[in-house]
Structures are given as C-alpha cells and as structure tokens.
C-alpha cells in the first residue's frame, strides 16, 4: 500500500476548546501515523508558521499550508507566497469604510491575507466585494473571517504541495470541520467531516464521524486503522 498524506485542519479539528488548546491524544495519533511512514500536513486558516511550529513540536511532517492556502512554509526560512496581501488590505479598508464593526483580529502576523473579527454581516461584505469588482474573496472559518486573494483557498495551497511532492489525490485523506475545508475535500479521495461540522460541510465529505474536534479525529483514524496499518 502507498503511504497516505493526511491534510489536517487545526482549529475545530485538533483543538479541544475555543481557545485553541491542542487535543493531545489526537496530536499523538497523528504523530503515530507519521512514524508509520505516512505524511501529516497541517492545512489551516492560521499562519503557516504556526502550523509549521506545531508540526515541529508535534512530530508530524514539517510542512504547513497556512492562511487558507495563501502561504506555505516548507522550512525555517522557506515560505511560498501564493496570495497578494496588498489587495487584501485594500479590500479591508474599503469594507471598513462601508460597514460598521469591521475590525482586524489580533492574530499571528500574516503574509498573504487579512483576518477579521466575526462582528459584521458576511453576506453584505461579499456583495460589496462583488459590486466593487475586487480581486479578493472572504470566507468564514468559524474562528474568523478571512480576506484572501481571489482563487486562493486551502485546495489551491495544498495542490501546490501535491505538485512539489508528487502526491496523488488517491493517496490524500483530508480532515476538517468548516466551509474553508471544502476545497481541500475536493482534492482528496477520502475526506472526513467531524461531528462539529455544519451540514453543508458534511455533505461534501466522503465520510462523517459523530465525534467532535480531536475526539472526532481519533474516531476517524480508528475507522481507517485497518487500511493504514498495512504500509
């Protein structure tokens, strides 16, 4: 059997509370997969540096796709920028002038996106972006709203990794919980939506589990265990 590549979201997937605390048992299970010879790559709405540091300390594959696909970190000083932060900042300033309560979220510094508090109407913002013909998109990770360059999402970011590492979609297993994970699901032969996912996310996955967040990751890996142990 070919080794598998796991594309794993962070917040709401391997965290155990709203504060971002890592579910250690789930992280241990992902490290075990890495030790078996599989790849485990974090694909997150957080910065790629945060994902990379988690991979270093967590013992998984030392690659991270961050900023919802806009930035890839392959090493301590190797960052691949797929998004254009200048356009995202311009869109943020426009939205701030047209809608009340549009505020940046205090997060780890970003290289390709702007992260906003979830304090305004997302549909209204999308209408303005469309009307003004801005070359950006805005998405909801349940953790924050994210302004990214048009065409950038977790799928495009992870696809760049697949090309660089010659990974086949048949060998990709994606695990996530939010709408931002759907483009990632579409790349993977096997996609898993956790119990805390909305129904529209579950409908896009090839597999769902009842467990939420880290507990759901462990439930999913238990179901896949007979196949994964054959490497």
TAJOQUI-V908603 format. One record per run of one state. SS is the DSSP state (H for helix, E for strand, C for the rest). FROM is the first residue (numbers start at 1). LEN is the number of residues. If there is no record, write none. Layout:
ss:SS from:FROM len:LEN
ss:SS from:FROM len:LEN
//
This chain:
ss:C from:1 len:4
ss:E from:5 len:4
ss:C from:9 len:6
ss:E from:15 len:1
ss:C from:16 len:6
ss:E from:22 len:1
ss:C from:23 len:1
ss:H from:24 len:13
ss:C from:37 len:2
ss:E from:39 len:5
ss:C from:44 len:4
ss:H from:48 len:11
ss:C from:59 len:5
ss:E from:64 len:3
ss:H from:67 len:3
ss:C from:70 len:1
ss:E from:71 len:5
ss:C from:76 len:2
ss:E from:78 len:4
ss:C from:82 len:3
ss:H from:85 len:14
ss:C from:99 len:5
ss:E from:104 len:1
ss:C from:105 len:9
ss:E from:114 len:3
ss:C from:117 len:5
ss:H from:122 len:10
ss:C from:132 len:4
ss:E from:136 len:5
ss:C from:141 len:4
ss:E from:145 len:5
ss:C from:150 len:4
ss:H from:154 len:12
ss:C from:166 len:3
ss:H from:169 len:3
ss:E from:172 len:5
ss:C from:177 len:2
ss:H from:179 len:7
ss:C from:186 len:4
ss:E from:190 len:4
ss:C from:194 len:5
ss:H from:199 len:6
ss:C from:205 len:2
ss:E from:207 len:2
ss:C from:209 len:4
ss:H from:213 len:16
ss:C from:229 len:3
//
